Amino acid sequence: MKEDLRKRYTTLVGFLGKALGPHFEVVLHEVDTPEKGIVAIANGHVSGRSVGAPLTNTALRLLVEKEYEKTDCVINYDGVLGNGKPIRSSTFFIMDGEKPTGMLCINFDDSEFHEMAEHLMRLVHPDAFVERHRPMPAPALQAAFADVPEETEHFQNDSGALMEQLYRDAVKSLLLVPPFSGNDRALLIKRLQERGLFELKGSVPFAIEKLGCSQASIYRYLRRAKENN
């Protein structure tokens, strides 16, 4: 990301963080470098991240699928925090010509508002009515997200944890059990490529360790996956 663009959006991150309040995390990701991570953040207590944290699994997938060619932004998709709380997220693509150079993301934690909504309901309605119409409480929300789909956004503090998350999701979605056959490895490499693992620095050594094959094999599987797309 060009320096003047980074400064401009960094200032915007600070402004939005103050204007929206502590329940809104505002994040600026740089996506045109091998590191691909957070360069500015406001209200990082929401997800527990700080500058230097990597992209999320969802952000990687949006880049690999070139979602920026279809729309300027992706609004109100589901995420899950490290403590299990569901979160609502939106992403705006920052473009440099026809290629993305950054992503401006806003993540909203509304868990406290569910408790407030129930309290207000109890002020004006009898308990029996509230029990029938009460909003889903935070513990139930967390339970509802206990077995989240692969596409749900997860927030990690380092690229190693992100790669582990992508790997676990891929193995689970393909119903594979190690040790992996050659066909298993081909399927896994294709799924990991689709989910953006190989956009991350250090991804090839990671895949070599997890799949138990050579660097040449990883690149061969990658070429095959790209040819089949």
N, C-alpha and C positions, 0 to 999 in steps of 0.2 A: 504494500500500500504506500502510495506517495506520501511524503512527510506532511505536506499541507493538508491533504485529505485526512490523514490520521489525527492531526491536531484539531481540525474542525469537528470531527465526529467524537473525539475524546471530550471536547468541551460540551457537546450535545449530550453525551452520556451523563456527565455531572449534572447538567441542568435537568434532564428528565428524572434522574434519581431523586433530586430534591423536590421537583414539582409533583411527581406521582406519589412519593412517600415510601416508607420503609417496607411495605409489602410487595413492592415492585423492584425486581432486580433488572438492571439495564446493563447490557454487555456489548462490547465491540470486539468482534473477532477479526483477525487478519487471516485471509485464506489463500493468499498467493505466495506463501513461503513454505518450505518443507516443515516448519514447526507447526504452522496452522493453529493458532491459539488466541487466548484473550489478551488484548493489549490495553483495555480500559474496562473498568467495572464499577458500578455504583450499587450499594446495598447488597454486597456479596454475601452477607449473612444468610440470605434466602436459600442459596444452594451450598454455601460453605466454600465457594471458589474464590480465587484471586487471580491477579495478572499472571500469565504464564500457563494457566490451566488449558487443556486441549479443547478442541471442538467436541460437541456432543455427537452421539451416534446419529441423531436425526440430521444435524447440520452436515455431517459427512455424506449421508444418503442424498440430501437435497443437492449437494454439489455433484455427486457422481451421476445422478439422474438429470442433471442440468435443468433443474426446476426454474432457474433464473431466466431461461429462454422462454418460459411460458407465462411467467408472472413477475411482478415487482416484489411481491411479499407473500408469505404464508401466514395465515392468521388463526389463532385459537386452536392449537393442537395440544394433545395431552403429553404430559411429562410426569416423571416420578422422582422425587428428591431422595437423597441417600437414606433419610429416616423413614421412607415409605409414604410420605405425604404426596398426594397428587398436586399437580401444578398446571397452570394454563400458560402457554407460550406463543409468541409471535415473532417472526423473523422478516427483516427487510434486507434485500440484497443491495450492496453497494457496488456499483459497476465501474469499471475502467474500460470504456469502449464496449466491446461485446463480451468481456470476461469479468467475472466477479473478483473483486479485490478485498472485500470485507463483508461482514454480516452484522447488522444491528439487531439485537434480540432483547425482548422484554418478557420476563417471566413473572407471573403473578401467583402468589401464595394466598389463597382465600380461606384457609382452614379456620382462622379465628372468626371469620364472618359467619360461618355455619353456627357456631355457638351463640353469637349475638342474635342471629335470626331466630333460634329456638327460644332464647330468653324473651325476645319481643313477642313471639307467639304466645308464650305463657302469661304475659301481662294482659292480654286481651281475650284469651280463649280458655275454656276449661281444659283440664289435663287430658280428658278422654279425646277431645278434638285434636289436641296437639299431637298425641301419640299416633293418631291416624294420618296426620298431615305434616308431621315434623320433617325438616330437612335431614338429609343423611348426615349423621354426625361424623366427626373426623375419624374415629376408629373404624367405622363402617366403610368410609371412603378408602382408608388404607387397605382394608380387607378386600374391597372390590378391585383394587389394583395389585393384589398379591401375585396373581398370575398374569402379568401384563403381556400384551403382544409385542413381538420383536420391534415393531415400528414405534413404540412408545419411547419418548426421549428420556435418556438417563444422563446425569451430570457427574462427571469424574474430575478429580483434581490433578491427575497426571496421565500421560499418554499410555503408560503401561497398564493402568487400570482400565482405560478405555479399550485398549486392544483385547484385554481379558474379557471385557463385557461383550465385545463384538464376536469374539471366538465362542464364548458360551452360548450366545444367542444363535449363532450359526449351527453349532453342533446340535442344540436342542431342536431347532426348526427342521433340521434334516433327519432327526431321529437316529443319529449315528453314535456308535460306541467304539472307543479305541480298543485294540489297535486298528488303524484304518487301512483299508485296502487301497489300491491305486485308484479305483473308481471313487471311493470315499474321498480321497484327497482332491480329486478333480472337482467333485461337487462342492467340497468345502472352500477351495480356492475361488471357485466361481461365486459362491455366496458371499465370501469375504470381500471379493472385489466389488460386488454389487453394493455392499454396505460401506465401502470406502476405507477399509482397513489399509489398503496399499497406497492411500494418499498420505499416510502418516510416516514420519521418519522412524526408522528402525523396524518397520513392519516385516521386511523379508527375514531378518534374523529371528524375529518372533515366530513367524510361520514355520521356519525350519525347525525350531525347537518343538513346537506344538505338534507338527505333522510328522516329524522324524524322517525328513527327506532332504535332499541336497538343494543348494541354491539353484543349480541348473534345472532341477525338477520343478521348483517353484515357478521359475520364469517360463518353463514349458507349459505348465498348467495355466499360467496367466495368459499366454499367447492363445491357447486353445479357448479359454473363456471369452476373450475379446473377439475371436473369430466367430464364435457361436452366438454373439449378441446381435 
